[in-house]
Amino acid sequence: MTPHDLALIPLAVVSTALAAFWCIATYRILRVLCTIPTARAGLRLESEDRPLTVVVPAHNEAESITPLIETLRQQTHARFRVVLALDRCTDNTEAVAREAIAGDPRFEIVPVTHCPDDWAGKVHAAHTGYTTSEHARSSEHLLFTDADCTFHPEALRATAALLESRDLDLLSLFSTLATRNWFERLAQPAASFELGRWFPLNRANAETGLPKRPFANGQFMLFRHEAYRQLEGHAHPEVRAALLEDIAFAQRFGRERRRTGLLLADGIVACRMYETWEQFTKGWKRIYTESANRKPARLRNAAWQLRLLVLAWVGAVAALTLALTTLPDPTALDLYALIASGLGLSAWTLALICVHRAARAPLWLLPLWPVGQWLVARILSDAAKDLTTGVPTSWGGRSYTREARH
């Protein structure tokens, strides 16, 4: 056996594994995109414009709250109100918000001056905004969203129509994320895709024949008010202290056999989650930690899976390059390596084109995907380390120490 063959055999095996993974992934991605609508489907639906209240918990959001208010003021929904629950703000969020509101009577501001020890900050602010506002308590639909989101002019009307047409008690959206900073371009698509692998859209929407895996995104949670009230809303013990109240809601609604749905926003709702790399890593560590039910082993396993995927991609590129050097007279092993690596890299490319288009991310970012996956693997590993060593996390103006679970 030649040195060429000795080098090519393990690369061909790795290429085969890559081809298997990405062929399956491509099938699942295409199936989801072809069978589950995006939020834009609501633009084509009729709407009764039932009373709807938007509740926005906000902690020190002076830099981001103006675009939210401006896009909410442009909504075509005829019967909506907005409650800004300003949670222990130490900056000029209130002054900036009042200037953006410009006296619009559909908006009200609720200052939140404290947070009980047994509540998460954001959850308490949302609850306070809801309970304080007469409009919120009497609306048929309740939307909880974040201060760093922006909305298509018909977002409220379209999503309310989707909630009714799909007969849901809770409709959540995967927001379209901004890609301006380097980390938003490099790591964010891979970070979102990894979370989507944990909570596939078809299972979150209870597709027939698949076990349901409830999931919601706190950037956009639209409730049927009756269901929200009957299940105690943010005040329920499982929700009030949750660092990911969205997943707590989804799981609680699932156990109570309430209908939930999760769709891609497709530009209907956009969000810029983090301004700096430090915020990005801290935020995604919190998201992954709570999504993994605070189990370090799950986080470490996910990190190694991502690293193996990156190494398999590198191996497939190496196999393709090595096999091409034998043309035009390849051996059977060379032909196998060409086919396996070509199929794996083609499936990888097709899957990521679908992912980037669905996320409205620029396609030129696609070649950077392995780097992004490697960075996400590091975030997962760091999240596991923080859990096992008792490092607290800061969120919404408070610090939380979490206990690792096994």
C-alpha positions as CSV (number, residue, x, y, z in Angstrom):
1,M,0.0,0.0,0.0
2,T,1.4,3.4,-1.0
3,P,1.7,6.4,1.3
4,H,-0.9,8.0,-0.9
5,D,-3.4,5.2,-0.1
6,L,-2.5,5.3,3.6
7,A,-3.3,9.0,3.8
8,L,-6.5,8.7,1.7
9,I,-8.2,5.8,3.5
10,P,-8.9,7.7,6.8
11,L,-9.9,10.8,4.8
12,A,-12.3,8.7,2.7
13,V,-13.9,7.3,5.9
14,V,-14.3,10.8,7.3
15,S,-15.8,12.0,4.0
16,T,-18.3,9.2,4.1
17,A,-19.4,10.2,7.6
18,L,-19.7,13.9,6.5
19,A,-21.8,12.9,3.5
20,A,-24.1,10.8,5.7
21,F,-24.6,13.6,8.2
22,W,-25.2,16.4,5.7
23,C,-27.4,14.4,3.4
24,I,-29.7,13.6,6.3
25,A,-29.5,17.2,7.5
26,T,-30.3,18.5,4.0
27,Y,-33.3,16.3,3.7
28,R,-34.6,17.5,7.1
29,I,-34.0,21.1,6.3
30,L,-35.7,20.9,3.0
31,R,-38.6,19.0,4.5
32,V,-39.1,21.7,7.1
33,L,-38.9,24.6,4.6
34,C,-41.4,22.9,2.3
35,T,-43.9,21.9,5.0
36,I,-43.9,24.6,7.6
37,P,-44.8,28.1,6.6
38,T,-42.9,31.2,7.8
39,A,-44.5,34.2,9.5
40,R,-45.0,35.8,6.0
41,A,-47.8,33.4,5.4
42,G,-49.8,35.6,7.8
43,L,-49.6,38.5,5.3
44,R,-52.1,36.7,3.1
45,L,-54.6,35.9,5.8
46,E,-57.7,37.9,6.8
47,S,-57.6,39.4,10.3
48,E,-60.3,40.6,12.7
49,D,-57.8,42.8,14.5
50,R,-58.9,41.6,18.0
51,P,-57.6,43.7,20.9
52,L,-53.9,43.0,21.3
53,T,-51.4,44.3,23.8
54,V,-47.6,44.3,23.3
55,V,-45.6,44.1,26.5
56,V,-41.9,45.0,26.3
57,P,-39.7,44.4,29.4
58,A,-36.7,46.6,29.0
59,H,-33.6,47.0,31.2
60,N,-31.2,49.8,30.1
61,E,-32.2,49.8,26.5
62,A,-31.6,53.4,25.6
63,E,-29.5,52.4,22.6
64,S,-32.1,50.1,21.0
65,I,-35.6,51.0,22.1
66,T,-36.2,53.8,19.5
67,P,-36.3,51.5,16.4
68,L,-38.7,49.2,18.3
69,I,-41.1,52.0,19.1
70,E,-40.9,53.5,15.6
71,T,-41.8,50.2,13.9
72,L,-44.6,49.5,16.4
73,R,-46.1,53.0,15.7
74,Q,-46.2,52.0,12.0
75,Q,-48.3,48.8,12.6
76,T,-51.4,48.4,10.5
77,H,-53.3,46.5,13.3
78,A,-56.3,48.6,14.2
79,R,-56.6,47.7,17.9
80,F,-53.3,47.4,19.6
81,R,-51.6,48.9,22.6
82,V,-48.0,48.8,23.8
83,V,-46.8,48.6,27.4
84,L,-43.1,49.4,28.0
85,A,-42.1,47.9,31.4
86,L,-38.9,49.7,32.2
87,D,-37.1,47.5,34.6
88,R,-34.8,49.2,37.1
89,C,-33.2,51.3,34.4
90,T,-30.1,53.3,35.3
91,D,-29.7,55.0,32.0
92,N,-32.0,57.3,30.1
93,T,-34.2,54.6,28.5
94,E,-37.4,56.3,29.7
95,A,-36.4,59.7,28.3
96,V,-35.5,58.1,24.9
97,A,-38.7,56.1,24.9
98,R,-40.9,59.1,25.6
99,E,-39.2,61.1,22.8
100,A,-39.8,58.2,20.4
101,I,-43.4,57.7,21.5
102,A,-44.1,61.5,20.8
103,G,-47.4,61.4,22.7
104,D,-48.8,58.4,20.9
105,P,-51.8,57.4,23.1
106,R,-51.4,53.7,22.2
107,F,-48.2,53.6,24.4
108,E,-47.9,53.5,28.1
109,I,-44.8,53.3,30.3
110,V,-44.7,51.2,33.5
111,P,-41.6,51.8,35.7
112,V,-40.5,48.7,37.5
113,T,-38.5,49.7,40.6
114,H,-37.6,46.4,42.2
115,C,-37.5,42.6,41.6
116,P,-38.3,40.0,44.3
117,D,-35.6,37.5,45.1
118,D,-37.7,34.5,43.7
119,W,-38.2,36.1,40.3
120,A,-36.0,36.5,37.3
121,G,-35.7,40.2,36.4
122,K,-37.1,40.1,32.9
123,V,-39.9,37.8,33.9
124,H,-40.9,40.1,36.8
125,A,-40.8,43.1,34.5
126,A,-43.1,41.4,31.9
127,H,-45.5,40.3,34.7
128,T,-45.6,43.8,36.2
129,G,-46.2,45.4,32.8
130,Y,-49.1,42.9,32.2
131,T,-50.7,43.3,35.6
132,T,-50.4,47.1,35.7
133,S,-51.9,47.7,32.3
134,E,-55.7,47.7,32.0
135,H,-55.4,47.2,28.3
136,A,-53.1,44.2,28.7
137,R,-55.5,42.6,31.2
138,S,-58.5,43.0,28.8
139,S,-56.8,42.1,25.5
140,E,-57.6,38.9,23.6
141,H,-54.0,38.6,22.4
142,L,-50.8,39.3,24.4
143,L,-47.5,39.7,22.8
144,F,-44.3,39.7,24.8
145,T,-41.2,40.9,22.9
146,D,-37.8,42.3,23.5
147,A,-36.6,45.9,23.2
148,D,-34.0,45.1,20.6
149,C,-36.6,43.8,18.1
150,T,-38.1,45.6,15.1
151,F,-41.3,44.8,13.2
152,H,-42.6,44.7,9.7
153,P,-45.5,47.1,9.4
154,E,-48.0,44.2,9.3
155,A,-46.3,42.0,11.8
156,L,-49.0,42.3,14.5
157,R,-51.9,41.8,12.1
158,A,-50.2,38.9,10.3
159,T,-49.1,37.0,13.4
160,A,-52.4,37.4,15.1
161,A,-54.1,36.0,12.0
162,L,-51.7,33.1,12.1
163,L,-52.4,32.4,15.7
164,E,-56.1,32.2,15.0
165,S,-55.9,30.3,11.7
166,R,-53.6,27.7,13.2
167,D,-55.7,27.5,16.3
168,L,-52.8,28.1,18.6
169,D,-52.6,29.2,22.3
170,L,-49.0,30.3,21.8
171,L,-47.2,31.4,18.6
172,S,-43.5,32.1,18.8
173,L,-41.0,33.1,16.0
174,F,-37.4,32.6,15.4
175,S,-36.5,36.2,14.7
176,T,-34.4,37.2,11.7
177,L,-31.1,38.2,13.3
178,A,-28.8,41.0,12.3
179,T,-25.5,40.3,10.6
180,R,-23.5,43.6,11.0
181,N,-20.7,42.9,13.5
182,W,-18.0,40.3,12.8
183,F,-19.3,37.8,15.3
184,E,-22.9,38.2,14.0
185,R,-21.5,37.2,10.6
186,L,-19.1,34.6,11.7
187,A,-20.6,32.8,14.7
188,Q,-24.3,33.7,14.9
189,P,-25.6,31.6,12.0
190,A,-23.9,28.5,13.4
191,A,-25.1,29.3,16.9
192,S,-28.7,29.6,15.8
193,F,-28.5,26.5,13.7
194,E,-27.1,24.5,16.6
195,L,-30.1,25.6,18.8
196,G,-32.4,24.6,15.9
197,R,-30.8,21.1,15.9
198,W,-31.7,20.8,19.6
199,F,-35.3,22.0,19.0
200,P,-36.3,21.1,15.3
201,L,-39.1,23.1,13.9
202,N,-41.1,20.1,12.9
203,R,-41.1,18.7,16.5
204,A,-41.8,22.1,18.0
205,N,-44.9,22.3,15.8
206,A,-46.1,18.7,16.7
207,E,-45.8,17.3,13.2
208,T,-47.7,14.0,12.9
209,G,-45.6,10.9,13.7
210,L,-42.8,12.8,15.6
211,P,-42.5,13.3,19.4
212,K,-43.2,16.9,20.3
213,R,-40.3,19.0,21.6
214,P,-41.9,22.3,22.7
215,F,-39.8,25.4,22.2
216,A,-40.5,29.2,22.2
217,N,-38.3,32.2,21.6
218,G,-38.7,35.0,24.1
219,Q,-38.1,37.6,21.4
220,F,-41.6,37.0,20.2
221,M,-44.3,35.1,22.2
222,L,-47.9,35.8,21.1
223,F,-50.4,34.3,23.5
224,R,-54.2,33.8,23.4
225,H,-54.9,35.7,26.6
226,E,-57.4,33.1,27.9
227,A,-54.7,30.4,27.8
228,Y,-52.1,32.7,29.3
229,R,-54.4,33.6,32.2
230,Q,-55.5,30.0,32.9
231,L,-51.9,28.8,33.1
232,E,-51.0,31.7,35.5
233,G,-48.7,33.4,32.9
234,H,-45.4,34.7,34.1
235,A,-46.5,34.2,37.8
236,H,-46.4,30.4,37.6
237,P,-43.6,29.0,39.8
238,E,-42.0,27.2,36.8
239,V,-41.8,30.4,34.9
240,R,-41.1,33.2,37.4
241,A,-37.6,32.2,38.2
242,A,-36.6,30.8,34.8
243,L,-33.6,32.3,33.0
244,L,-35.2,31.1,29.7
245,E,-38.9,31.8,30.4
246,D,-39.7,31.1,26.8
247,I,-38.7,27.4,27.1
248,A,-40.5,27.2,30.5
249,F,-43.7,28.5,28.8
250,A,-43.4,26.1,25.9
251,Q,-42.9,23.1,28.1
252,R,-45.7,24.1,30.5
253,F,-48.1,24.6,27.6
254,G,-47.0,21.3,26.2
255,R,-47.8,19.4,29.4
256,E,-51.2,21.1,29.6
257,R,-51.9,20.0,26.0
258,R,-52.1,23.6,24.8
259,R,-51.3,24.1,21.1
260,T,-48.0,25.9,20.4
261,G,-46.3,26.8,17.2
262,L,-42.8,28.0,16.3
263,L,-42.2,29.6,12.9
264,L,-39.3,31.4,11.1
265,A,-39.9,35.1,11.2
266,D,-38.7,35.5,7.6
267,G,-38.2,39.3,8.1
268,I,-41.5,39.9,9.9
269,V,-39.6,40.3,13.2
270,A,-35.9,41.2,13.2
271,C,-33.6,41.4,16.2
272,R,-30.1,42.5,17.0
273,M,-29.3,40.4,20.1
274,Y,-25.8,41.6,21.1
275,E,-23.6,44.6,20.5
276,T,-20.2,43.1,21.5
277,W,-18.5,39.7,21.4
278,E,-18.5,39.6,25.2
279,Q,-22.2,40.1,25.3
280,F,-22.6,37.5,22.5
281,T,-20.6,34.8,24.3
282,K,-22.3,35.5,27.7
283,G,-25.8,35.5,26.1
284,W,-25.3,32.3,24.2
285,K,-23.8,30.6,27.2
286,R,-26.9,31.3,29.1
287,I,-29.2,30.2,26.2
288,Y,-27.3,26.9,25.7
289,T,-27.0,26.2,29.5
290,E,-30.8,26.6,30.1
291,S,-31.6,24.8,26.9
292,A,-29.5,21.9,28.0
293,N,-31.3,21.9,31.4
294,R,-28.1,22.9,33.1
295,K,-26.4,19.6,32.4
296,P,-22.7,20.1,31.7
297,A,-22.4,16.7,30.0
298,R,-24.9,17.8,27.3
299,L,-23.0,20.9,26.7
300,R,-19.7,19.2,26.4
301,N,-21.1,16.5,24.1
302,A,-22.6,19.2,21.8
303,A,-19.2,21.0,21.7
304,W,-17.4,17.8,20.6
305,Q,-20.0,17.1,18.0
306,L,-19.4,20.5,16.4
307,R,-15.6,20.0,16.5
308,L,-16.0,16.6,14.9
309,L,-18.1,18.2,12.1
310,V,-15.5,20.8,11.5
311,L,-12.7,18.2,11.4
312,A,-14.8,16.0,9.1
313,W,-15.3,19.0,6.7
314,V,-11.5,19.6,6.7
315,G,-10.9,15.9,6.0
316,A,-13.4,15.9,3.1
317,V,-11.6,18.9,1.6
318,A,-8.3,17.1,2.0
319,A,-9.7,13.9,0.5
320,L,-11.0,15.7,-2.5
321,T,-7.7,17.6,-3.0
322,L,-5.7,14.4,-2.7
323,A,-7.9,12.3,-5.0
324,L,-7.9,15.0,-7.7
325,T,-4.1,14.8,-7.9
326,T,-4.5,11.3,-9.4
327,L,-6.6,12.4,-12.4
328,P,-6.9,11.3,-15.1
329,D,-5.9,7.8,-13.9
330,P,-7.4,7.3,-10.5
331,T,-7.6,4.0,-8.6
332,A,-10.8,2.6,-7.1
333,L,-9.9,4.2,-3.8
334,D,-9.4,7.5,-5.4
335,L,-12.8,7.3,-7.2
336,Y,-14.5,6.4,-3.9
337,A,-12.8,9.3,-2.1
338,L,-13.8,11.6,-4.9
339,I,-17.4,10.5,-4.7
340,A,-17.7,10.5,-0.9
341,S,-16.0,13.9,-0.5
342,G,-17.8,15.5,-3.4
343,L,-21.2,14.2,-2.1
344,G,-20.4,15.4,1.5
345,L,-19.2,18.8,0.5
346,S,-22.1,19.2,-2.0
347,A,-24.7,18.3,0.7
348,W,-22.9,20.6,3.1
349,T,-23.2,23.5,0.6
350,L,-26.8,22.9,-0.2
351,A,-27.9,22.6,3.4
352,L,-26.1,25.8,4.3
353,I,-27.5,27.7,1.4
354,C,-30.9,26.8,2.6
355,V,-30.0,27.8,6.2
356,H,-28.5,31.1,5.2
357,R,-31.5,32.0,2.9
358,A,-34.0,31.0,5.6
359,A,-32.1,33.2,8.1
360,R,-31.7,36.0,5.5
361,A,-27.9,35.9,6.1
362,P,-25.6,36.8,3.2
363,L,-24.5,33.7,1.2
364,W,-20.9,34.9,1.1
365,L,-20.7,34.0,4.8
366,L,-21.1,30.3,3.9
367,P,-17.3,29.5,3.6
368,L,-16.8,30.9,7.1
369,W,-19.2,28.3,8.6
370,P,-16.5,25.9,10.0
371,V,-14.9,28.8,11.8
372,G,-18.3,29.8,13.3
373,Q,-19.0,26.3,14.4
374,W,-15.6,26.1,16.1
375,L,-16.3,29.3,18.0
376,V,-19.8,28.0,19.0
377,A,-18.1,24.8,20.3
378,R,-15.9,27.0,22.5
379,I,-19.0,28.8,23.8
380,L,-20.6,25.4,24.7
381,S,-17.4,24.2,26.4
382,D,-17.1,27.4,28.4
383,A,-20.8,27.1,29.4
384,A,-20.2,23.6,30.7
385,K,-17.1,24.9,32.6
386,D,-19.0,27.8,34.1
387,L,-21.7,25.4,35.4
388,T,-19.3,23.0,37.0
389,T,-17.2,25.7,38.7
390,G,-20.2,27.7,39.8
391,V,-19.5,30.9,37.8
392,P,-22.7,33.1,38.0
393,T,-24.3,34.7,35.0
394,S,-25.7,38.2,34.7
395,W,-29.0,38.9,32.9
396,G,-31.5,41.7,33.0
397,G,-29.8,43.6,35.8
398,R,-29.2,40.6,38.2
399,S,-26.6,38.0,38.8
400,Y,-27.7,34.3,39.1
401,T,-25.7,31.3,40.4
402,R,-26.9,28.0,38.8
403,E,-26.4,24.5,40.1
404,A,-25.2,21.9,37.6
405,R,-27.5,18.9,37.0
406,H,-26.7,15.4,36.0
